[in-house]
Structures are given as C-alpha cells and as structure tokens.
Amino acid sequence: MNRSAGQAIMTIIMLELVRLRNDKARVFGLVGLPIIFWLIFGSGFRSVFQFPDQAADVDYLAYMYPGVITMAVLFASLFSGISVIVEREQGFLREVMAAPVPAWSVAVGVTLAKSVQALTQGILLILLAPLAGFSFTLPLLLALIGMIVLIAFSTASLGVSLALRMDTVEGFHNLVNFLFFPLFFFSSAIFPMEGVPVWMAVLMRLDPLTYAVDGLRHILHSGTPLAGRVTEFGLLTDLAVIITFGVFLAVLGTTSFVRRAVQ
C-alpha cells in the first residue's frame, strides 16, 4: 500500500470520527434503541425464560446481552450505509475520487470508517455489562473488544456493499428494514438454537450473526460454569465464519466501488 492510499484511508476515517463527535443525537439513537429493547424485552421474559439445558441456570438479561451488543453494531453498520448514498448524491465521493489516490483506498477507507462508527456503539454497550451480571478482567475486556472489532468490520462491509448497489436512500432504507430483523432474530440473540423447529435451526446456522453472538458468549462466559452450555459452536468456528464473512463482503464492496469509479 503506497503512502497516498494510506493517507486517503486515514483521512476518511478521521472525517467519520469528527462527524460522530459532532452528532451526539445519532450516537444516542443508535445505542438507545438496543438498550430499550434489552431492558424491556429482557425484563419481560426474564421470569418465564427457561434454558433447554436444565443444568444451565441462565439469567435472561445475561443471555440477551451479547445479542444486544451485536444488535447495536448491526444497527449502526447497516444504517451507516445511508450516509454512503448521501455522500455519493452530494458529490463528496466524486471529489475524493478526483484526488490522486487509488479507487480501492477510498472504498477501504469508507468501510473502515463505518466500522469505527459501529465499533463505537458496541464499546459503549460494554458499559452495561454490570447490569447483566458480568465483570471483566483486562484480558477478557480486550478479547471482547477484539470480537466487536471483527463484528463491526463484517457488518459495516455488509452495509457499504448494499449501499453501493442502491440508487436511492428510500430504497436502501426499505432493504435494511427487511434485512435487519431476520438477521437479528435468527442470530440466537433472544433464544437458543436447541429446541427450535428444523427450518428455523437451518436459518440460524446460515445467519452469520449467529456466530457473532456465539463468539461474544464464549468470551463473556469464559471461566464460568456456563462456559460451553450457552454456546452453539466452537470459538474458532465463530471466528472463522465472522472473518470470512467480513473479508468476502469487503472485497465485494471494494470491487463494486472500483467498478463504479471507472464507469
């Protein structure tokens, strides 16, 4: 990677950070919805939730917590694609492309910038860990942040890839609304895979967010009696799926961006 490409990527990321700092309402909105959903939905089902494994005494708020982090990251990532369409319509991306930098560096910069935005939402949710009954050591906290980084990159790649294929904000908004809830509800965020109908179990296994939520549960419950009881797959499997999903969509988004740039 040459110097100009690196500078372009860093500039785009810094611009996104400035926007995020100046738009506190957006941060509050993106974080507030998952928190409200968690507290209301989780508290309502807390007394009736029963894990299929009777030996696993799981508090429902704690069970939902990894899903809420994933929800916040997914919400921020998908809706960040709106700004990509707006920037394209306003000519910002065209002006950036006029600079003597490779087209792929702009695409990478946009994806990483949206990843940083989503990562911010996820890290803010870590502050709620005590409400879910979790306490952190430094290694566990670093592992948790590392997993959120991977989830943010993967979901931001999804948001950018979709946005680059849409012509209007309205069309993108409708598509996001269509994708968001199936991705979230089939991710094992609110109920385990065990005991569900076969067709639902298949969809849950096909949902990449299932592995994101599962990876967070591995980290949050590591070293506890519940480790291995509240998870569906091995941690290495979770990491492999998340990384593969993110890299595939990042390459797809970059290719789409470069193709549009040369047209």
Backbone torsions as a table, in degrees:
resi	resn	phi	psi	omega
1	MET	NA	123.2	-178.7
2	ASN	-77.5	172.3	-173.8
3	ARG	-65.9	-40.5	-178.3
4	SER	-63.8	-37.7	178.5
5	ALA	-65.3	-43.5	178.6
6	GLY	-63.0	-40.9	178.3
7	GLN	-65.4	-38.6	178.8
8	ALA	-63.6	-44.1	179.7
9	ILE	-61.9	-46.8	-179.1
10	MET	-65.5	-37.4	179.7
11	THR	-63.6	-43.7	179.7
12	ILE	-65.0	-40.0	178.5
13	ILE	-65.0	-43.2	180.0
14	MET	-64.3	-38.3	177.3
15	LEU	-61.9	-39.9	178.8
16	GLU	-65.8	-39.1	178.6
17	LEU	-65.0	-38.9	177.5
18	VAL	-64.0	-43.5	178.2
19	ARG	-62.2	-41.2	-179.2
20	LEU	-65.1	-39.5	179.9
21	ARG	-66.9	-35.0	-177.3
22	ASN	-87.5	-6.6	-177.6
23	ASP	-121.3	71.1	-176.9
24	LYS	-67.3	-27.9	179.0
25	ALA	-63.2	-37.4	179.5
26	ARG	-66.4	-41.9	178.6
27	VAL	-62.3	-45.5	-179.1
28	PHE	-62.3	-42.9	-179.1
29	GLY	-65.1	-42.9	-177.3
30	LEU	-69.9	-31.4	178.7
31	VAL	-87.2	-35.0	-174.6
32	GLY	-63.2	-41.4	-178.0
33	LEU	-61.5	-49.2	177.4
34	PRO	-60.7	-36.6	-179.9
35	ILE	-65.2	-46.3	179.4
36	ILE	-61.7	-43.8	179.0
37	PHE	-60.4	-44.2	-178.1
38	TRP	-63.8	-48.6	-175.2
39	LEU	-69.2	-41.3	-177.9
40	ILE	-76.8	-53.2	-177.9
41	PHE	-65.9	-44.7	-178.4
42	GLY	-65.1	-43.2	179.7
43	SER	-66.7	-36.4	-179.2
44	GLY	-66.4	-37.7	-177.6
45	PHE	-96.1	-1.5	-174.6
46	ARG	-59.2	-39.6	-174.7
47	SER	-81.1	-17.2	-176.1
48	VAL	-109.8	-10.8	-177.6
49	PHE	-70.6	131.4	176.2
50	GLN	-132.4	117.4	179.4
51	PHE	-68.4	139.2	-179.1
52	PRO	-54.0	-35.7	176.8
53	ASP	-83.2	104.4	-175.0
54	GLN	-59.8	-23.5	-178.8
55	ALA	-76.8	-15.4	-178.2
56	ALA	-93.7	99.6	179.5
57	ASP	-83.3	93.2	-172.7
58	VAL	-110.6	124.8	172.2
59	ASP	-74.0	133.8	-172.6
60	TYR	-66.5	-36.1	177.1
61	LEU	-61.9	-38.4	177.4
62	ALA	-69.4	-37.3	179.3
63	TYR	-65.3	-39.5	-178.2
64	MET	-76.5	-22.5	-171.3
65	TYR	-53.6	-47.5	176.8
66	PRO	-60.4	-35.7	177.8
67	GLY	-66.9	-33.5	179.2
68	VAL	-69.2	-39.0	175.7
69	ILE	-61.3	-46.4	179.3
70	THR	-63.0	-39.1	178.7
71	MET	-61.2	-44.6	-179.8
72	ALA	-63.1	-42.8	-179.9
73	VAL	-66.9	-44.7	179.3
74	LEU	-62.8	-44.2	-179.4
75	PHE	-59.1	-48.5	-179.6
76	ALA	-65.6	-39.3	-176.5
77	SER	-67.3	-48.7	-176.8
78	LEU	-65.4	-45.6	-176.4
79	PHE	-76.3	-14.0	173.7
80	SER	-67.9	-20.3	177.6
81	GLY	-63.8	-23.8	177.5
82	ILE	-60.1	-41.6	-179.4
83	SER	-66.0	-28.9	177.0
84	VAL	-64.8	-43.6	179.0
85	ILE	-66.2	-42.8	179.5
86	VAL	-63.0	-43.5	179.2
87	GLU	-63.7	-35.3	177.4
88	ARG	-68.8	-41.6	-179.8
89	GLU	-67.6	-35.2	-178.9
90	GLN	-82.1	-5.8	176.9
91	GLY	89.0	5.0	-178.0
92	PHE	-64.0	-46.2	-179.0
93	LEU	-65.7	-33.6	178.0
94	ARG	-65.3	-38.8	178.3
95	GLU	-66.9	-38.6	177.7
96	VAL	-64.8	-39.7	-179.4
97	MET	-67.4	-20.6	178.8
98	ALA	-72.8	-18.6	178.3
99	ALA	-71.9	154.9	-178.6
100	PRO	-77.6	63.5	178.9
101	VAL	-130.4	153.2	178.3
102	PRO	-63.8	144.8	179.9
103	ALA	-62.0	-36.4	-177.4
104	TRP	-64.9	-30.6	-179.4
105	SER	-67.5	-33.4	176.3
106	VAL	-66.7	-44.0	179.0
107	ALA	-62.3	-44.0	178.5
108	VAL	-64.3	-41.7	179.3
109	GLY	-61.7	-43.1	178.8
110	VAL	-63.1	-45.2	-179.5
111	THR	-63.1	-44.7	179.7
112	LEU	-67.7	-34.9	177.9
113	ALA	-63.5	-44.0	178.1
114	LYS	-68.7	-30.7	176.5
115	SER	-64.9	-40.9	178.9
116	VAL	-62.6	-41.3	178.1
117	GLN	-61.3	-47.3	179.6
118	ALA	-65.8	-37.8	178.9
119	LEU	-61.1	-39.6	178.9
120	THR	-59.1	-42.9	179.4
121	GLN	-63.5	-42.8	-179.2
122	GLY	-64.6	-41.8	-179.6
123	ILE	-65.8	-36.8	177.5
124	LEU	-61.9	-34.2	179.4
125	LEU	-69.1	-22.3	178.2
126	ILE	-61.9	-28.2	-179.4
127	LEU	-63.3	-18.5	-179.5
128	LEU	-89.0	1.1	-176.6
129	ALA	-53.8	-41.5	179.5
130	PRO	-59.5	-31.9	177.9
131	LEU	-65.3	-26.2	178.8
132	ALA	-92.5	-0.3	177.7
133	GLY	89.0	15.2	-178.9
134	PHE	-101.4	143.6	171.5
135	SER	-127.9	151.9	-171.0
136	PHE	-119.6	140.8	161.5
137	THR	-95.2	164.8	-179.0
138	LEU	-60.0	-46.4	178.0
139	PRO	-59.3	-41.0	179.9
140	LEU	-65.7	-40.4	179.1
141	LEU	-63.1	-42.8	178.9
142	LEU	-65.4	-39.9	177.6
143	ALA	-64.5	-39.4	179.3
144	LEU	-64.9	-44.7	178.1
145	ILE	-63.4	-40.0	178.5
146	GLY	-60.9	-41.2	178.1
147	MET	-66.3	-39.7	178.7
148	ILE	-65.3	-35.0	176.0
149	VAL	-59.1	-46.4	179.6
150	LEU	-63.8	-42.4	179.5
151	ILE	-65.1	-42.6	-179.7
152	ALA	-62.6	-42.7	179.7
153	PHE	-64.6	-42.5	-178.1
154	SER	-66.6	-46.8	-178.0
155	THR	-72.5	-33.3	175.9
156	ALA	-67.0	-37.1	175.9
157	SER	-61.9	-38.2	176.6
158	LEU	-63.6	-47.4	-179.4
159	GLY	-61.1	-44.5	-179.4
160	VAL	-67.9	-41.8	179.7
161	SER	-60.8	-41.8	178.5
162	LEU	-67.5	-43.2	-177.2
163	ALA	-63.0	-36.2	-178.5
164	LEU	-69.8	-15.1	179.7
165	ARG	-100.8	-2.4	-178.5
166	MET	-105.7	147.4	-178.3
167	ASP	-98.2	-23.1	-177.5
168	THR	-132.1	154.0	176.4
169	VAL	-64.3	-39.0	-178.6
170	GLU	-61.4	-44.7	179.2
171	GLY	-64.0	-41.1	179.1
172	PHE	-65.7	-41.9	-179.6
173	HIS	-60.9	-43.0	178.7
174	ASN	-64.5	-40.2	179.5
175	LEU	-65.5	-42.2	179.6
176	VAL	-63.3	-44.0	177.9
177	ASN	-61.0	-34.5	179.3
178	PHE	-70.8	-36.0	-175.2
179	LEU	-87.1	-32.0	-169.5
180	PHE	-59.3	-54.4	-173.5
181	PHE	-68.0	-42.0	174.3
182	PRO	-60.7	-42.4	178.7
183	LEU	-59.7	-40.5	-177.2
184	PHE	-76.3	-49.7	-174.5
185	PHE	-68.0	-28.8	178.5
186	PHE	-89.8	11.2	-175.3
187	SER	-94.2	7.7	-174.6
188	SER	65.0	20.7	179.2
189	ALA	-70.4	-34.2	-174.8
190	ILE	-117.2	-10.8	173.9
191	PHE	-154.0	148.5	-177.7
192	PRO	-75.1	164.1	179.9
193	MET	-72.8	-29.5	-178.6
194	GLU	-66.7	129.3	175.5
195	GLY	94.1	-7.1	-179.7
196	VAL	-84.8	162.2	176.4
197	PRO	-58.6	156.1	-175.8
198	VAL	-58.5	-44.2	-177.9
199	TRP	-61.8	-35.7	179.5
200	MET	-72.8	-37.9	177.9
201	ALA	-62.4	-37.2	177.8
202	VAL	-64.4	-45.5	179.5
203	LEU	-64.4	-36.9	178.9
204	MET	-66.0	-37.6	177.8
205	ARG	-70.0	-28.5	179.6
206	LEU	-82.3	-17.2	-178.5
207	ASP	-78.2	116.6	-179.3
208	PRO	-63.3	-25.1	179.5
209	LEU	-70.4	-20.2	174.2
210	THR	-57.2	-40.1	-177.7
211	TYR	-76.8	-27.4	175.2
212	ALA	-68.0	-48.6	178.9
213	VAL	-63.0	-42.0	-179.2
214	ASP	-63.6	-40.2	178.1
215	GLY	-63.3	-40.3	177.0
216	LEU	-64.6	-38.6	178.8
217	ARG	-65.6	-38.5	176.7
218	HIS	-55.9	-46.0	-176.3
219	ILE	-71.4	-45.9	-176.1
220	LEU	-65.2	-33.6	-176.8
221	HIS	-101.7	8.0	-179.8
222	SER	-62.1	135.4	179.4
223	GLY	79.8	6.4	179.1
224	THR	-111.3	164.6	178.0
225	PRO	-61.3	-20.1	-177.9
226	LEU	-86.2	-7.5	-180.0
227	ALA	-59.0	126.5	-179.3
228	GLY	90.2	-14.6	179.9
229	ARG	-96.3	-28.8	-177.3
230	VAL	-103.0	4.7	-179.8
231	THR	-107.7	159.1	-176.0
232	GLU	-105.1	-32.7	-175.0
233	PHE	-132.8	174.6	174.3
234	GLY	-75.3	154.1	-178.7
235	LEU	-62.2	-38.2	178.6
236	LEU	-63.6	-37.7	176.1
237	THR	-63.0	-44.8	178.3
238	ASP	-58.1	-47.4	-178.7
239	LEU	-63.4	-42.2	-178.2
240	ALA	-62.5	-43.5	-178.7
241	VAL	-67.5	-44.9	-178.1
242	ILE	-63.0	-45.5	-178.8
243	ILE	-65.9	-44.7	179.3
244	THR	-61.2	-44.1	178.8
245	PHE	-60.1	-46.3	-178.3
246	GLY	-66.6	-44.8	-178.8
247	VAL	-65.3	-42.3	179.4
248	PHE	-59.5	-46.8	-178.2
249	LEU	-71.5	-33.5	177.6
250	ALA	-65.0	-42.9	177.7
251	VAL	-65.1	-42.0	179.2
252	LEU	-62.4	-44.3	179.3
253	GLY	-66.1	-41.5	179.3
254	THR	-64.1	-42.6	178.5
255	THR	-61.7	-43.1	179.3
256	SER	-63.7	-41.1	-179.5
257	PHE	-65.0	-45.2	-179.8
258	VAL	-64.4	-39.3	179.2
259	ARG	-63.3	-41.9	177.6
260	ARG	-66.5	-35.1	-176.9
261	ALA	-66.8	-31.7	-177.2
262	VAL	-90.5	-6.6	-180.0
263	GLN	-77.4	NA	NA
